[in-house]
């Protein structure tokens, strides 16, 4: 033991190097070059301090209902009767303008327009068009803001999904939830500030992966905590067999002492993050069981979300859990629902997916409103890009599909400072190009942060010699959707 301790103390750590080299002015200059972040702090002087909003926020928390796989805007909320009139006719070259295609339709010689098989009607004071697939969402249109002019730089699922969640198409960037956690922290010391819920629909699914809720180069305490549908909603949270809460407390106290000694010797800030995570896990042991117990919800609440809300792992159950997590003070609840990738059998898959999400999505808005939480909770519903107005493959009314379309698509937002009963942006009559008020992914992120009381240009983190932010070097707030 003494030999190991002696060997450990002989290690030249960063802390020991800087301590020993600090006597010489030349060594101090070298330290400035090599360890600038460690000497002067990782945050630039213009960075936002952790846990402090820059101005009065309109929203305190976010629930993001991400529809993974990209639901077709032409079957949901962007009504285009011209496509039904021109069904089977070729997409005019003047509309397409040589747009980049995916490998799934690049081989096609013809691009026949295809209209939706679903009926659309207008609803509410706003007169928003909604497909017959979403009768429950149609009942709350005056609480929603439809953004019909979303557009993205990515044309395939992985980069598009990563772009929407992290502000960059490549991996290892902090996710949106991690940025919000870094900027504002949590409202509840017994719960993490960023949680993730996963569900799978009956349609063709695209995978989700941990890089979508990663902390990237931010401290690990900002990574999303995944809740599962199993007996243990958060893995490794419960005490191992043969250990009670007191023995767990004793173990953590001893572990904290060891980690504190390691930090004193090595100076790695990740050690302190580890201590915080162990302590958070201990506190979550008492908070999580109550939050994840949905059996105590009233009959009225179950009616809002539908009977599936009592089946762990379903979209409805996750929507109800999202409300409970948000109500408990979790800053960012990210829900991923897979199954919207409709390259074929669009009519059948869309109907099944809509049945899974319609009632629970509307129920979440109604539930938040009746509890007085909607005004301070920002809810988002949408996918990573849109769908083409032309048919993928042969035009078959029984089995047609639509390819990826990044140039325009629709999502909706509600609550948290959003202007309700609004339809923002406009696409052409073919549903192919934006003709009014385009909104990029960076614009969308900038607006969300603004509603949370954060200037997106000031929420930065210095890494590898440059300042990073969620909106990279772009993004403008969209005032037209803000109340």
N, C-alpha and C positions, 0 to 999 in steps of 0.2 A: 504493500500500500504506500509506504514512504517513498519507494523507488518510483512508483507511478506519479505520485504528487510532485516529486523532484523533476521528473521528465516533463510533466505538464507545465511547471513554472519556468522551465527553460525555453518553452515555445516563445518565439518572437511574434507577438500578436500586434495588430494595428495599434491598439491602445498603448502598448509598451513602446512601440517604435516612435509614436508621436511624443510620448512623454520623454523618452530619452533624447530625441532629436530636437526638442523644443528649445534647448539652450543656445543653439547656433542660429544666427540669422539666415544663413544659407539653407539650413535644414528646414527652417520655418517657411522659407520661400518654396522649397520643394514640396512641403506638406500642403501649401496653398494650391499648388498645381495638381497634386495627386489626390488629395482628400478634401476638396473644396466643400462638398456636401456635408462631410462629417465635421469639418471645422466650423463652418458657418451656418449649418442647418440645411436640410434638404429643400426647404421652401424658399422660393424667391421672395424678395421684399414685397412684390405685388401679389403674392398668393393669398388666397382666402384662408384665414385662420380656421382650424378645425372646430366645428360646433357653433360657428357664428354666422348667421345670415347677414348679408350686407344691407338689406332693406326689408321692410315688412312683407313677409310672404303671404301669398293668397292661398297656398296649399301647404299643409304640414307633412303630407305623406303621399305616396304613389302606389297604386295597384295597376300592374301592367298585365292585361289579359292577351298574351301574345298567341296569335293563331298561326302556328308553325306550318309552313308548306304553301302559304300565300292563297287565301280565298279570293275567288274571282270577283272583282268589283262589278262586273257586268251581270252577275247573278245575285248581288247583294244590295248595293246602295247607289249605283250609278246607272240609271235607266237610259237605255239607248234604243228607242223604237226603230230607228233607221236600220239597225242591224237585222231586225226581223223582216223589214221591207226588202232588204237587199240580200236576204239569206241565200247563200250559195254563189253569189257573185264574187268576182275577184276583188281583193283589197286594192284600191287605186294606188299606183306607184307614187303619186303626188302626196299621199297621206303617209305611206311607209317611209319614203325618202331614204331608202337604203339602210335602214336601221340594222344594227348588229343582231344576229339571230343566235339561238343556242344550237348545240349540236343535234338537238332532237328535231328541229324543223329546217335546218340549213339545207337539207337534201331536197326539200319540197320544191317542186316547180310551180305549184299554184298555192295561193293563200285564200281559200274561200271564206267569206264572211259568214259568221254563224250567230244567229240571234238567240236570246235566252228562251228556254222552254218554260220559264216561270213568269207568272203575272206580277206586275208592279202596281202599286197604288200610293197615293199621297196621304200623309198622316199629320195630325197635330196642327197647331197654329203656324208652324214653320212650313208646312206643305212638303216636307221631305219625302222623296220617293224611297220606298222600302219594298224589297221582294216579299212575295208570299211566304218564303221560307222562314221569315222572322216576325211572326205576329206579336211576340212579347216585346221585342225591341221596338216594333212599330208603335207600341203603346206608350213608349217613353221618349219619343223623338224630340219633344220639347225640352228635355233635359240634356240632349246630346248636341255636340258640334261635329258635323261630318266634314272632314277634310278630303275633298275629292281630287286634289291636285298634288298629292304626295308623289315624289319621284326619287329614284335612287341611282347610284352609279354602278351597282352590281347587277348581273343578269343571272347568276346561278345561286342556288340555295345557300351553300356554306358561306361564301363571301358576303352575300346580302344579309343573311341572318347575323353574322358576326359584325357587319357594318352597323346594323340597327342597334345592336346591343352594346357595342363598344366605341362606335364612332370611327372605326378603321376596319378595312377588309382583311387585314392580316391578324394573326393571333397575338397573344401576350400583351394586350392592352386592357386596362381596367374596364370593367363593365359599367353600364350606367348606374346600376345599384351601388356598386363599389364607390363610384364618384360621389353619389349622394351621401353615402355613409361617411366618406372621407370629409366631405364639406360640412355636414350637419350633425353627424353622430346619431345616437338613438335617443328616443324619448323614454325608454324603459330600460333601466340598468339590468333587469333580469332577462332581457331578450336581445338578440342581435339586431342590428339596424337594417339588415338585408337578408331576406329569406326567399327561397325558391320552391315552387310547387310544380309537379309534373303530372300530366294526364295524357291519355292516348285515345283518340277517336276511332271511328270505324272505317275511315277513309284511308287512302294511301299516305303513309307517314314519312316524314323526314326526321332524321336523328337530331337529338340535342346533346350537348356535351359540356363539360365543366368549363371550357374556355369562355362560355357565354356568361357565366357568373363569377369569373375569376377576379381577383384583386389586381392581377397584372403586376406592375412594379410598385403599387401601393402596399402599405403594411398589410399583413395577412389577416388582421382583425376585420378588414373590410370585405373579405370574400363572402359570397352568398352562402347561407346555410341551407342545405337541401332537406326538406321534409318529405318523408316517404309515406306510403300507405300501409306499411307493415305494422307489426306489433310495436316496434320501436320507431316512432316517427322521426327521431333524430338518432342516427347510428352512434353507438358507443356512449350514449348519454346515461343510460342506467348503470347502476352499480353491478359489478361482476358477482356471480354466485358466491355466497359466503361473506360478503362485505355489506355493512350497513352504512347509513349516511355519516355517522361519526367516524368510522374507519376511513371513509372517503375523505372527510375533512382533515383528518390527521395526515393522510398520505399527501394531500395537496399542500398542506402547510410545510411538510418536509421537502416536497418537491420545489416549492417556491423558494425555500432557503437555498437549495442547491443551485437553482437557476439564478438567484440573486448573486451568489458567489461567482458563478460563471460570468454574469454580466459585469461584475466589478473587475474581473480579470481580463475579459475579452472585449467588452464594450459593444457587442453586437446588439442593435436595437430590437432585432427579431426575437431575442430572448425575452424581453419584456412583453412583446406581443404574445408570446407563448404563455407567459404567466397570466395575462389578461384572458386568453382563450380558455385556459383551465378554470379560472374563476367564473367566467361566463357559463361554462358547461355546468358547473356546480349549481349556480343560481337557476339555470334553466331546468334543472331536475324537478323543481317545485312548480315552475310556471307552465312548462310544456304539456304535461298530462291534462291539466284543466283546459288549456286552449284547444287541444286536439280532441277533446271529448265533445262530440256533436250530438250526443243522445239527450242532452239537457235542453236543447233548443225547443222553443215553443212550436205548437202545431202551425201557427200563423207564419213563422219563419220558414218552416219546412215547406209550406205551401208556396212561398215565394220562390224558392230555389228548385222545387220539385223533389220527388221522393228519392231520386238518385243522390241527393246531398247527404244521405245517411250511409252511402256506400263508399268507403275510403278509396281514394285514388281516382274517383271520377271527377270530371270537370265541375259538376255541381258541388260536390263535396269540397273541392279546392276553392271554389268561389266563396263558399260559406267560411272556410278556414281563412281565406284571404281577408274577409271582413273582420274576423276575430283577431287575427294578427295585427291588422292595421289599427283596430280599436285599442289594442294593447300597447301601441306606441311603436311598432315596427315601421321604420321610415319608408322602406321600399319592399313591396311584395311582388315578386316576378312569377307569373304563372305561364307555363308553356303547354299549349294543347296541340298535339300532333294529329295529322290526318288530312290536311287541306291540299295536297299535291295532286291536282286533277288534270293529268295529261290524258286520261281516258275515263270513261264512265262518269263524266262530270255531273250529269243530272242525278244519278243515283247516289254518288258519294257526297255531293253537296247537300242533298236532302238529309242524309244520315248525320252529317257533321252539324247541320243547323239544328236538328233535333237535340243533339248533345249540348249545344251551347246557348241557344236562344233564351230559354226560360231562365237559366241560372245567371246569365249576363244581365238581363233586365232585372232579375230579382236582386242582384247585388246593388244596382243603382237605387232601387226602391228601398231596400233595407238600409243602406247608408243614409238615404234622405230621411226616413222615418226616425232614425236615431240621431239626427242632427249632425251627421258626420260628412255628408256629401260636400258641403261648402268648403271643408278643409281637406278633402281627399280627392286627389286627381286620379281618374280611372281612364285607362287607354285600352282600346280594342282594335287589333289589326295585325296584318302579316308583314312579310319582308319585301314583297313587291306585288305587282298586279298580274293579270292574265290577258293574253292576246285577244283581239276581237275576231281573229280568224281561227279556223279549225286546225288542230294538229292532226296530221294524218288524213284519212279519207273522211268525207263529210257523211257521218252516219248519225242520224237522229237518236239512235238508241245507245250509242257508245262514243259520242264525240268528246273531245278534250280541248283544253287551251294551254298554250305554252307560256313561259315566263314573259312578263312585260314590265320592265323597270321604268318606262317613260311616264306612266301615270297609274295611280291606284288610290283606293279610299280606305281611310280608317276613321274611327270616331273617338272623341274624348269627352269627358263629362266631369262636372264638379270642380273643386279646387281653383276657382278663378277663371274658368272657361266660360265663354259666352254661350248660354244655352239656347236651343232652338235655332241653331245657325247652320247653314250650308256654305262652306268656304271653298273657293276655287271652282274651276270649271274645265271640263275637257271638251274636245270637239264632238260633233254628232256621231263620229265613228267610235268614240271612246278610245282613241289611240294617242292623241297629243293633248297637252295642256294648253288652253287658250287664255286662262286668266288665273292670276295669283298662284304661281308655283310654290311649293314648299319642299325643300330638300330635307334629307335626314339631319344634316347639321342645323338647319333652321328649326326643325322640330325639337332637337335636343336643347338648343339655346332657349327656346320658349319654355320648355318644361323646367329648366333650371331657373329661369326668371320667375316662374310662378312659385318656385320653392324659395325665393328670396336670394338667389345667387346670380351674380353676373358671370356668364359662362366664360368670358375672357379672363376673369380673375381666378377662377377655380383651376389652378395649375399645380403641377408637380415636376420638380427638376429631376431628370433621369438621363443618364448618358450624355450630359453636356447640353441638354436643351430642355425647355419647359414644354410639358405636354398638357393637353386638356381634352375633355370629351369631344369638343367641337373642332379639334385640330387647329386649322388656321382659317376657318370659315364659320358660317352660321350667323343668321340675323333673326331677331325676335319677330314673331308674326303677330302684330297688334290686332289684326282682324278677328282673331279667335279668343282674345282676352276680354273678359267682362269689364 
